[in-house]
Amino acid sequence: MVEDSMADEVAKAVAALDEAGVAYETNPMGTVIETEEIGELLDAVQAAHEAVDGDRVSTFLKIDDKRATDQRAFEKVDAVEAELGHAATSERDRDAE
């Protein structure tokens, strides 16, 4: 944990997910990881956690195990966007850059 940008350390964690071969999407507030089996998820999370340098590393894990369907995370976003009739992002925020 540092006060400055964590981009370099987050990149190390994301690289570990690449190496683990899991599906993921990084966003400003975290990373969504998708796997078929819980063991694969835990291995990937451990690899990402260990990839970060520092004397204190915090990893928060929330598991959503929906067993009735095989819906992917991006499909959930697609469903929201279909209801909205547009992308689920504000272009105002991007224009400010």
Number of C-alpha atoms within 10 A of each C-alpha: 12 8 5 6 9 11 9 11 17 19 15 18 23 23 15 21 23 14 12 16 12 15 15 15 12 12 8 5 6 11 14 15 17 17 15 11 9 12 10 15 19 13 13 23 21 15 19 23 21 15 19 20 14 10 6 8 12 8 10 7 11 6 10 7 11 8 7 6 7 10 10 12 14 10 11 11 13 15 12 13 14 12 11 10 9 11 13 14 9 9 9 8 8 8 7 6 5
